[in-house]
């Protein structure tokens, strides 16, 4: 079943997003606990050759690359584990240009043109800028240019801390409507338990070949990264796969240090862990609402409202709101929780937190008299609402 699924994906694959982790393109100095060896041009050259092969097969490639901070470490001589946020930003600032120069030099040898695109959360949270980014990437692909995308680490703060490029690669895959996201890391894929914690005499963990749904159990298996070298870890990769699954895009986690892995991937062999589902998908604007925007508050609803939203596809009305948290304004994204604090939906709200607090729990007719000309019948209209359960 796994091989058939992979060959089916490859058979209709026209556009692929490839994410290359820092550990894949780094020199690792013996005895060092951090990636201070800088970029490894041989690995960059290898992937330039591999991507040329993919392009020659008639497929378009978008590259998301980590490595700016790691490259900057070498050039600034910062070899300790814990860097401050300003130091990480300084590393990114100096490392980004060197990273791109290395890619440009190696890809040019293969007759390939590349273009750098730096994205931040602000670029993706505003709908117009989100679409501008999409159109820019589309134009580059039409002109046979390979976009190389990175988080704008020199000016961001929270993104540096939370596995930015794993999340970014998933967002980019959805942005360009890719047929597959390939995440290249330094591990084989997702295992049945942590391979680094196997005790003497225990059976080795099994590599999970395919995941159809990212459940709490799968997230628990992934754990959270305690590796100070890379920002992400398996946990952020699984969350990235969860994001692409909701959009209907499969994600494949493989070991990028294995130079045979991409040829094996494109021959349909069952390497790594494939996240793939045939279930329903969220498309376009609603996916942007659910997975790109950062919620600025929460709205807790009663059981009647929960049933209306989840089972009947209705809009959220003031009468069903029992609690308001946060400091949001009209049009901001919010989380919707049920009475057990489970997140059931996200959406764009028609009232500020202050106004919603004053009308929560009230019938629509009464709200109309209270609000006047600024009246909206729905707190969140169903067209601006994404159900997550």
Secondary structure, DSSP 8 states (H G I E B T S, - for coil): -HHHHHHHHHHT--EEEEEE-GGGSB---TT-SS--S-B-HHHHHHHHHHHHHHHHTT-EEEEEE--HHHHHHHHHT--SS---HHHHHHHHHHHHHHHHHHHHHHHHHTT-EEEEEEE-HHHHHSHHHHHHHHHHHHHHHHTTEEEEEEE-TTT-SHHHHTTHHHHHHHHHHHHTT-SEEEEEESS-S-BSS-GGG--TTS----B--EESS--HHHHHHH-----SSSS--HHHHHHHHHHHHHHT-EEEEEETT-TTHHHHHHTT---SEEE---S----HHHHHHHHTS---EEEEE-HHHHHHHHTT---EEGGGEEEEEE---TT-EEEEE-TTS-EEEEEE-SS-HHHHHHHTT--HHHHHHHHGGG--SEEE-GGGEEE--
